[in-house]
Amino acid sequence: MEIIEPETGDPSSAGLPTAGQRRRLALTGVRGAVARSREFTREALRDWGWDGTETSEDALLLVSELLTNASLHADGCHELVLTAGENLRIEVYDGSTTLPSRNPAPQRGVPGGHGLHIVERLSDRWGSHAHEHGKAVWAEIEASRLTSGRPTGR
């Protein structure tokens, strides 16, 4: 498993967050997977008391970016898994074993090549790992950020 630290971009290793509540959403063949996944995530954040902050909006954007990347580069999403513990862990499973790589120099104002940079900026950690049926790309946000973020003003 490789973990990318956003501050340095250097690979490091770390353990999984403390086990907590987990929610899964099957996405194979689902139309509107990004919108459905955002609503699914919004409901989970609300249930876990992590809604209504700027950081919870960041979590929704992370879901959108990870699912969009899977749709564009990995023949679609198979499953979204959210885990609450010391971190919110967002995992998107797809059917490709090709691990993602950041575009080293995306061009400003030109579409494409920015997704993993957004994931890196919004998350505390992100990474990917291959498994026998494809891969998972994941991002984590520390729970303390979700409970202490500024309200969105809704």
C-alpha positions in Angstrom: 0.0 0.0 0.0 1.3 3.5 -0.8 0.2 6.6 1.0 0.9 10.0 -0.5 1.4 12.8 2.1 -0.1 16.0 0.6 2.5 18.3 2.1 5.5 16.6 0.5 4.2 14.3 -2.2 6.5 11.6 -0.8 5.3 8.0 -0.3 5.1 6.9 3.4 3.4 4.1 5.2 0.8 4.2 7.9 -1.9 2.1 9.4 -5.6 2.2 8.7 -7.8 4.4 10.9 -9.4 3.0 14.0 -12.4 0.9 12.9 -15.8 2.6 13.1 -19.0 2.7 11.2 -18.8 1.8 7.6 -21.2 2.4 4.7 -21.1 0.9 1.3 -22.8 2.0 -1.9 -22.7 -0.4 -4.9 -22.2 1.6 -8.1 -21.8 -0.9 -10.9 -24.3 0.1 -13.7 -25.7 3.0 -11.7 -26.7 6.1 -13.7 -25.7 9.4 -12.1 -23.2 7.7 -9.8 -21.5 10.9 -8.8 -24.7 12.7 -7.8 -25.9 9.5 -6.0 -22.6 9.1 -4.2 -22.6 12.8 -3.1 -26.1 12.4 -1.6 -25.0 9.1 0.1 -22.0 10.8 1.6 -24.0 13.8 2.7 -26.4 11.5 4.5 -23.5 9.7 6.2 -21.8 12.9 7.3 -25.1 14.1 8.7 -25.7 10.9 10.6 -22.1 11.0 12.0 -22.4 14.7 13.0 -19.9 15.8 10.4 -22.1 18.0 8.2 -22.6 21.7 7.7 -18.9 22.7 7.7 -16.5 23.8 5.0 -14.6 20.5 5.5 -17.7 18.5 5.0 -18.1 20.3 1.6 -14.5 19.3 0.9 -15.4 15.7 1.6 -18.2 15.9 -1.0 -15.8 17.4 -3.5 -13.4 14.5 -2.8 -16.1 12.0 -3.5 -16.9 13.8 -6.8 -13.2 13.9 -7.9 -12.5 10.2 -7.0 -15.7 9.0 -8.8 -15.1 11.2 -11.8 -11.5 9.9 -12.1 -12.7 6.3 -11.9 -15.3 7.1 -14.6 -12.8 8.8 -16.9 -9.7 6.6 -16.4 -10.8 3.2 -15.0 -14.0 2.2 -16.9 -16.3 3.3 -14.1 -16.9 2.9 -10.4 -17.9 -0.4 -8.7 -18.3 0.7 -5.1 -18.0 3.7 -2.7 -17.0 2.9 0.9 -17.1 5.4 3.7 -15.6 4.7 7.1 -15.9 6.8 10.2 -13.3 6.6 12.9 -10.4 8.9 13.8 -10.6 9.8 10.1 -13.3 9.9 7.4 -12.0 7.4 4.8 -13.4 7.6 1.3 -12.6 4.7 -0.9 -13.7 4.3 -4.5 -13.3 0.8 -6.1 -13.0 0.3 -9.8 -12.1 -2.6 -12.2 -8.7 -1.3 -13.4 -5.4 -2.4 -11.8 -3.6 0.6 -13.1 -2.7 2.8 -10.2 -3.4 6.6 -10.6 -0.6 9.0 -11.1 -0.7 12.8 -10.8 -0.1 15.0 -13.9 3.1 16.7 -12.8 2.3 19.9 -14.5 -1.4 20.5 -15.3 -2.0 23.6 -17.4 -4.1 26.4 -15.8 -7.3 27.0 -17.5 -7.2 23.7 -19.5 -9.6 21.0 -18.5 -8.2 17.7 -17.3 -5.2 16.7 -15.2 -6.3 18.5 -12.0 -8.3 15.8 -10.2 -5.5 14.2 -8.1 -4.1 17.7 -7.3 -7.5 18.6 -5.9 -7.6 15.3 -3.9 -4.2 16.0 -2.5 -5.1 19.6 -1.5 -8.4 18.6 0.2 -7.3 15.5 2.0 -4.9 14.8 4.9 -3.8 11.6 3.1 -4.6 9.8 -0.1 -3.4 6.7 -1.9 -4.3 3.6 -3.8 -3.9 -0.1 -3.8 -4.5 -2.8 -6.3 -6.5 -6.0 -5.4 -7.4 -9.0 -7.5 -10.5 -7.4 -9.1 -9.1 -3.9 -9.7 -8.0 -1.1 -7.3 -9.2 1.2 -4.7 -8.3 4.9 -4.6 -8.9 6.5 -1.2 -8.6 9.8 0.7 -8.8 10.6 4.4 -9.8 13.6 6.3 -9.1 13.8 10.0 -12.2 13.7 12.1 -11.1 16.7 14.1 -11.3 18.8 10.9 -14.9 17.7 10.3 -16.0 18.7 13.7 -14.2 22.0 14.0 -14.6 23.5 10.5 -16.4 26.7 9.9 -20.2 26.5 9.2 -21.1 26.7 5.5 -24.0 29.1 6.3 -26.8 26.9 5.2 
